[in-house]
Amino acid sequence: MRPNGTLVLTVDSSIYLRDNKLSERQRKVSHVVNFYDGLALTSRLEDNGFEVLRSRYILKPPTWNVLTKIGTGVRWGGYSWKALSLTAYPLCWLSEKLLQKKESEYTLMQEARTLGKGKY
């Protein structure tokens, strides 16, 4: 990346760790190695020469919670997951706007900028 370049990153949040069965299934289905909370991801980015500009948790209204548990339970993937996503994501986005709780979502999104020269 160039100096002052922008990185937008989404990761699985540490909320998965509250449910061992769900976190193990997410590791297998999505090949997840690490789950992060905001502080851990910010620390990791800053240690590698980034300045975190914003951090936000997304995708954890009740609708998303139900769909995630069903999807991981029946091993949705490939075309079935893509087809469901066409309707599920807009539905989840709308319910997220209405029922949002801070720091209890499944996905953590951060925007960061590179600082000077470094290994990117």
VEXVEX-305588 format. One record per residue: residue number from 0; residue in three letters; x, y, z of N, C-alpha, C, CB in turn. Coordinates in pm, whole numbers, plus 50000, padded with zeros to 5 digits. Glycine has a CB too. Layout:
N
[rec NUM; ala; [X; Y; Z]; [X; Y; Z]; [X; Y; Z]; [X; Y; Z]]
...
END
This chain:
120
[rec 0; met; [50083; 49882; 50000]; [50000; 50000; 50000]; [50088; 50124; 50000]; [49905; 50000; 50121]]
[rec 1; arg; [50035; 50228; 49945]; [50105; 50357; 49945]; [50090; 50423; 50081]; [50050; 50449; 49834]]
[rec 2; pro; [50183; 50511; 50117]; [50165; 50590; 50240]; [50033; 50666; 50233]; [50284; 50689; 50260]]
[rec 3; asn; [49964; 50672; 50344]; [49832; 50733; 50357]; [49724; 50658; 50278]; [49837; 50877; 50310]]
[rec 4; gly; [49753; 50534; 50238]; [49652; 50451; 50172]; [49548; 50406; 50273]; [49718; 50329; 50104]]
[rec 5; thr; [49429; 50374; 50225]; [49318; 50335; 50313]; [49290; 50186; 50301]; [49192; 50416; 50280]]
[rec 6; leu; [49268; 50124; 50416]; [49233; 49983; 50425]; [49097; 49974; 50493]; [49342; 49901; 50503]]
[rec 7; val; [49002; 49905; 50432]; [48874; 49876; 50497]; [48870; 49725; 50513]; [48750; 49931; 50413]]
[rec 8; leu; [48851; 49682; 50636]; [48866; 49542; 50671]; [48745; 49494; 50750]; [48995; 49520; 50751]]
[rec 9; thr; [48695; 49376; 50717]; [48592; 49313; 50799]; [48645; 49180; 50850]; [48460; 49293; 50718]]
[rec 10; val; [48615; 49151; 50976]; [48659; 49027; 51039]; [48544; 48971; 51122]; [48785; 49049; 51127]]
[rec 11; asp; [48552; 48843; 51152]; [48454; 48784; 51243]; [48484; 48833; 51384]; [48457; 48627; 51236]]
[rec 12; ser; [48380; 48878; 51452]; [48402; 48934; 51585]; [48406; 48826; 51692]; [48294; 49035; 51618]]
[rec 13; ser; [48455; 48864; 51807]; [48471; 48770; 51918]; [48338; 48725; 51978]; [48557; 48832; 52025]]
[rec 14; ile; [48226; 48779; 51933]; [48096; 48734; 51985]; [48074; 48585; 51953]; [47982; 48819; 51926]]
[rec 15; tyr; [48135; 48536; 51845]; [48123; 48393; 51813]; [48175; 48307; 51927]; [48200; 48361; 51684]]
[rec 16; leu; [48271; 48358; 52004]; [48331; 48279; 52111]; [48236; 48257; 52227]; [48457; 48347; 52160]]
[rec 17; arg; [48125; 48328; 52231]; [48026; 48308; 52338]; [47949; 48177; 52320]; [47928; 48425; 52340]]
[rec 18; asp; [47948; 48126; 52199]; [47877; 48001; 52168]; [47977; 47906; 52103]; [47752; 48027; 52073]]
[rec 19; asn; [48030; 47813; 52180]; [48137; 47724; 52132]; [48098; 47648; 52006]; [48174; 47626; 52241]]
[rec 20; lys; [47977; 47596; 52001]; [47932; 47519; 51885]; [47928; 47609; 51761]; [47793; 47458; 51911]]
[rec 21; leu; [47877; 47729; 51776]; [47869; 47822; 51664]; [48007; 47867; 51619]; [47784; 47944; 51702]]
[rec 22; ser; [48097; 47895; 51713]; [48231; 47940; 51676]; [48309; 47829; 51604]; [48309; 47986; 51800]]
[rec 23; glu; [48295; 47706; 51649]; [48364; 47595; 51582]; [48308; 47574; 51442]; [48351; 47466; 51664]]
[rec 24; arg; [48178; 47585; 51428]; [48116; 47571; 51296]; [48163; 47683; 51203]; [47961; 47571; 51307]]
[rec 25; gln; [48171; 47806; 51255]; [48217; 47920; 51175]; [48363; 47900; 51132]; [48202; 48051; 51254]]
[rec 26; arg; [48444; 47846; 51220]; [48584; 47817; 51185]; [48592; 47720; 51067]; [48659; 47759; 51306]]
[rec 27; lys; [48507; 47617; 51070]; [48510; 47516; 50964]; [48451; 47568; 50833]; [48434; 47392; 51008]]
[rec 28; val; [48334; 47629; 50841]; [48264; 47673; 50720]; [48336; 47789; 50652]; [48122; 47715; 50755]]
[rec 29; ser; [48381; 47887; 50730]; [48441; 48007; 50672]; [48593; 48011; 50685]; [48383; 48129; 50738]]
[rec 30; his; [48653; 47905; 50734]; [48798; 47896; 50748]; [48853; 48011; 50833]; [48865; 47896; 50610]]
[rec 31; val; [48785; 48039; 50944]; [48825; 48148; 51034]; [48941; 48100; 51121]; [48705; 48195; 51121]]
[rec 32; val; [49044; 48181; 51131]; [49158; 48150; 51216]; [49147; 48227; 51347]; [49292; 48184; 51144]]
[rec 33; asn; [49112; 48356; 51340]; [49102; 48441; 51458]; [48969; 48515; 51462]; [49218; 48540; 51462]]
[rec 34; phe; [48918; 48535; 51583]; [48804; 48620; 51607]; [48857; 48743; 51682]; [48689; 48546; 51688]]
[rec 35; tyr; [48806; 48861; 51651]; [48859; 48984; 51710]; [48751; 49067; 51777]; [48927; 49068; 51604]]
[rec 36; asp; [48792; 49141; 51882]; [48711; 49250; 51932]; [48778; 49378; 51883]; [48697; 49246; 52091]]
[rec 37; gly; [48714; 49491; 51905]; [48765; 49618; 51853]; [48905; 49652; 51902]; [48673; 49728; 51890]]
[rec 38; leu; [48931; 49629; 52029]; [49062; 49663; 52085]; [49174; 49577; 52028]; [49060; 49649; 52236]]
[rec 39; ala; [49147; 49448; 52014]; [49250; 49356; 51963]; [49284; 49387; 51817]; [49203; 49211; 51975]]
[rec 40; leu; [49182; 49415; 51737]; [49209; 49445; 51596]; [49278; 49580; 51581]; [49079; 49444; 51516]]
[rec 41; thr; [49235; 49678; 51660]; [49301; 49809; 51657]; [49448; 49794; 51694]; [49231; 49908; 51753]]
[rec 42; ser; [49476; 49720; 51798]; [49614; 49698; 51842]; [49696; 49632; 51732]; [49616; 49612; 51970]]
[rec 43; arg; [49639; 49532; 51669]; [49711; 49460; 51563]; [49742; 49552; 51445]; [49629; 49340; 51515]]
[rec 44; leu; [49646; 49635; 51406]; [49668; 49728; 51295]; [49771; 49833; 51332]; [49537; 49795; 51255]]
[rec 45; glu; [49760; 49889; 51452]; [49855; 49992; 51495]; [49997; 49937; 51506]; [49812; 50052; 51629]]
[rec 46; asp; [50010; 49813; 51552]; [50142; 49750; 51561]; [50206; 49731; 51423]; [50131; 49615; 51631]]
[rec 47; asn; [50123; 49733; 51320]; [50173; 49713; 51184]; [50171; 49841; 51100]; [50092; 49606; 51116]]
[rec 48; gly; [50170; 49956; 51167]; [50186; 50083; 51098]; [50060; 50147; 51044]; [50277; 50064; 50988]]
[rec 49; phe; [49945; 50114; 51100]; [49819; 50174; 51056]; [49763; 50264; 51166]; [49717; 50066; 51017]]
[rec 50; glu; [49689; 50363; 51125]; [49610; 50446; 51216]; [49464; 50410; 51192]; [49637; 50602; 51193]]
[rec 51; val; [49394; 50365; 51296]; [49254; 50326; 51281]; [49168; 50452; 51279]; [49210; 50230; 51395]]
[rec 52; leu; [49090; 50468; 51173]; [49006; 50585; 51156]; [48866; 50564; 51214]; [48995; 50620; 51010]]
[rec 53; arg; [48814; 50445; 51200]; [48683; 50413; 51258]; [48667; 50264; 51274]; [48569; 50470; 51171]]
[rec 54; ser; [48580; 50228; 51366]; [48556; 50088; 51397]; [48407; 50073; 51426]; [48643; 50041; 51519]]
[rec 55; arg; [48347; 49967; 51369]; [48203; 49950; 51387]; [48168; 49802; 51380]; [48125; 50029; 51282]]
[rec 56; tyr; [48080; 49761; 51468]; [48026; 49625; 51462]; [47900; 49627; 51376]; [47995; 49570; 51605]]
[rec 57; ile; [47885; 49523; 51294]; [47769; 49516; 51206]; [47713; 49374; 51205]; [47805; 49560; 51062]]
[rec 58; leu; [47589; 49359; 51160]; [47522; 49231; 51137]; [47494; 49148; 51262]; [47604; 49150; 51045]]
[rec 59; lys; [47417; 49202; 51353]; [47374; 49121; 51468]; [47236; 49159; 51518]; [47474; 49134; 51579]]
[rec 60; pro; [47143; 49192; 51433]; [47007; 49203; 51483]; [46952; 49063; 51503]; [46917; 49285; 51386]]
[rec 61; pro; [46838; 49049; 51569]; [46781; 48916; 51589]; [46766; 48837; 51458]; [46646; 48928; 51656]]
[rec 62; thr; [46733; 48906; 51349]; [46716; 48839; 51220]; [46845; 48770; 51179]; [46673; 48939; 51113]]
[rec 63; trp; [46958; 48841; 51190]; [47087; 48784; 51150]; [47124; 48667; 51240]; [47197; 48891; 51155]]
[rec 64; asn; [47096; 48680; 51368]; [47127; 48575; 51464]; [47057; 48446; 51426]; [47088; 48618; 51606]]
[rec 65; val; [46928; 48454; 51395]; [46851; 48336; 51358]; [46905; 48276; 51228]; [46701; 48372; 51342]]
[rec 66; leu; [46928; 48359; 51127]; [46978; 48310; 50998]; [47116; 48245; 51011]; [46984; 48424; 50897]]
[rec 67; thr; [47203; 48303; 51093]; [47336; 48248; 51112]; [47330; 48111; 51179]; [47422; 48344; 51196]]
[rec 68; lys; [47248; 48099; 51282]; [47238; 47969; 51351]; [47177; 47863; 51261]; [47155; 47984; 51478]]
[rec 69; ile; [47076; 47900; 51183]; [47016; 47805; 51090]; [47118; 47767; 50983]; [46888; 47864; 51026]]
[rec 70; gly; [47183; 47869; 50926]; [47279; 47846; 50817]; [47395; 47759; 50857]; [47329; 47975; 50766]]
[rec 71; thr; [47452; 47783; 50975]; [47564; 47701; 51019]; [47517; 47562; 51059]; [47637; 47768; 51135]]
[rec 72; gly; [47394; 47551; 51106]; [47341; 47420; 51145]; [47314; 47329; 51027]; [47215; 47438; 51223]]
[rec 73; val; [47266; 47385; 50917]; [47236; 47302; 50799]; [47346; 47309; 50695]; [47104; 47346; 50737]]
[rec 74; arg; [47456; 47372; 50731]; [47575; 47379; 50645]; [47548; 47444; 50510]; [47629; 47240; 50623]]
[rec 75; trp; [47479; 47558; 50516]; [47458; 47633; 50393]; [47590; 47676; 50337]; [47368; 47754; 50416]]
[rec 76; gly; [47598; 47681; 50209]; [47718; 47727; 50142]; [47693; 47734; 49994]; [47837; 47635; 50173]]
[rec 77; gly; [47788; 47785; 49924]; [47779; 47791; 49779]; [47658; 47866; 49730]; [47778; 47654; 49723]]
[rec 78; tyr; [47587; 47806; 49635]; [47475; 47874; 49570]; [47356; 47898; 49664]; [47429; 47793; 49451]]
[rec 79; ser; [47331; 47805; 49755]; [47217; 47825; 49846]; [47240; 47945; 49937]; [47193; 47699; 49932]]
[rec 80; trp; [47364; 47963; 49986]; [47394; 48079; 50070]; [47386; 48208; 49990]; [47532; 48064; 50134]]
[rec 81; lys; [47437; 48207; 49867]; [47431; 48326; 49782]; [47287; 48365; 49752]; [47508; 48302; 49651]]
[rec 82; ala; [47203; 48267; 49722]; [47062; 48295; 49693]; [46992; 48353; 49814]; [46991; 48167; 49647]]
[rec 83; leu; [47015; 48295; 49931]; [46954; 48347; 50053]; [47003; 48488; 50083]; [46984; 48254; 50171]]
[rec 84; ser; [47130; 48514; 50056]; [47190; 48643; 50086]; [47122; 48758; 50012]; [47337; 48642; 50052]]
[rec 85; leu; [47069; 48731; 49895]; [47002; 48837; 49818]; [46885; 48896; 49893]; [46955; 48782; 49685]]
[rec 86; thr; [46817; 48815; 49973]; [46706; 48866; 50052]; [46746; 48888; 50198]; [46588; 48771; 50045]]
[rec 87; ala; [46835; 48805; 50249]; [46871; 48812; 50391]; [46946; 48941; 50426]; [46955; 48692; 50430]]
[rec 88; tyr; [47042; 48981; 50344]; [47120; 49099; 50378]; [47036; 49226; 50386]; [47230; 49118; 50277]]
[rec 89; pro; [46949; 49253; 50288]; [46864; 49373; 50302]; [46773; 49365; 50424]; [46780; 49392; 50176]]
[rec 90; leu; [46718; 49247; 50452]; [46632; 49229; 50568]; [46711; 49254; 50697]; [46571; 49089; 50569]]
[rec 91; cys; [46831; 49199; 50704]; [46915; 49218; 50822]; [46957; 49365; 50837]; [47040; 49129; 50813]]
[rec 92; trp; [46990; 49429; 50727]; [47030; 49570; 50733]; [46916; 49654; 50790]; [47069; 49622; 50593]]
[rec 93; leu; [46794; 49630; 50744]; [46679; 49706; 50793]; [46656; 49680; 50942]; [46554; 49671; 50713]]
[rec 94; ser; [46658; 49553; 50982]; [46635; 49524; 51124]; [46750; 49573; 51210]; [46614; 49375; 51144]]
[rec 95; glu; [46872; 49576; 51155]; [46987; 49630; 51228]; [46965; 49777; 51260]; [47117; 49611; 51148]]
[rec 96; lys; [46914; 49851; 51162]; [46888; 49994; 51182]; [46785; 50016; 51291]; [46841; 50059; 51051]]
[rec 97; leu; [46690; 49926; 51302]; [46584; 49940; 51401]; [46620; 49887; 51539]; [46462; 49871; 51352]]
[rec 98; leu; [46704; 49784; 51546]; [46729; 49713; 51673]; [46875; 49704; 51713]; [46675; 49576; 51663]]
[rec 99; gln; [46959; 49793; 51666]; [47103; 49780; 51684]; [47147; 49794; 51830]; [47173; 49883; 51602]]
[rec 100; lys; [47238; 49703; 51871]; [47304; 49709; 52001]; [47453; 49719; 51974]; [47271; 49583; 52091]]
[rec 101; lys; [47524; 49803; 52047]; [47667; 49819; 52026]; [47745; 49699; 52076]; [47717; 49945; 52096]]
[rec 102; glu; [47850; 49665; 52003]; [47947; 49563; 52040]; [47887; 49425; 52067]; [48021; 49607; 52160]]
[rec 103; ser; [47781; 49392; 51995]; [47726; 49257; 52008]; [47695; 49198; 51871]; [47599; 49259; 52095]]
[rec 104; glu; [47771; 49240; 51771]; [47747; 49194; 51637]; [47852; 49091; 51594]; [47747; 49311; 51541]]
[rec 105; tyr; [47819; 49016; 51490]; [47905; 48909; 51443]; [48021; 48956; 51356]; [47825; 48811; 51366]]
[rec 106; thr; [48012; 49073; 51299]; [48116; 49122; 51210]; [48169; 49255; 51261]; [48063; 49138; 51066]]
[rec 107; leu; [48300; 49268; 51263]; [48367; 49391; 51302]; [48428; 49453; 51177]; [48477; 49365; 51412]]
[rec 108; met; [48400; 49579; 51154]; [48454; 49649; 51038]; [48541; 49765; 51088]; [48340; 49701; 50945]]
[rec 109; gln; [48660; 49778; 51031]; [48748; 49888; 51066]; [48804; 49952; 50940]; [48863; 49841; 51158]]
[rec 110; glu; [48822; 50083; 50948]; [48889; 50157; 50842]; [49017; 50212; 50900]; [48797; 50272; 50783]]
[rec 111; ala; [49126; 50194; 50829]; [49257; 50239; 50878]; [49335; 50302; 50764]; [49336; 50121; 50940]]
[rec 112; arg; [49435; 50381; 50802]; [49520; 50447; 50704]; [49665; 50413; 50736]; [49498; 50601; 50703]]
[rec 113; thr; [49744; 50392; 50631]; [49886; 50365; 50653]; [49956; 50492; 50697]; [49952; 50309; 50525]]
[rec 114; leu; [50056; 50474; 50781]; [50134; 50587; 50830]; [50275; 50578; 50774]; [50136; 50589; 50985]]
[rec 115; gly; [50313; 50674; 50694]; [50450; 50679; 50643]; [50490; 50552; 50570]; [50546; 50703; 50755]]
[rec 116; lys; [50617; 50515; 50587]; [50668; 50396; 50521]; [50659; 50278; 50613]; [50812; 50416; 50475]]
[rec 117; gly; [50631; 50165; 50560]; [50622; 50044; 50641]; [50599; 49924; 50552]; [50509; 50055; 50744]]
[rec 118; lys; [50581; 49809; 50615]; [50553; 49685; 50543]; [50402; 49668; 50535]; [50620; 49561; 50613]]
[rec 119; tyr; [50348; 49679; 50416]; [50204; 49664; 50401]; [50179; 49553; 50305]; [50138; 49792; 50353]]
END
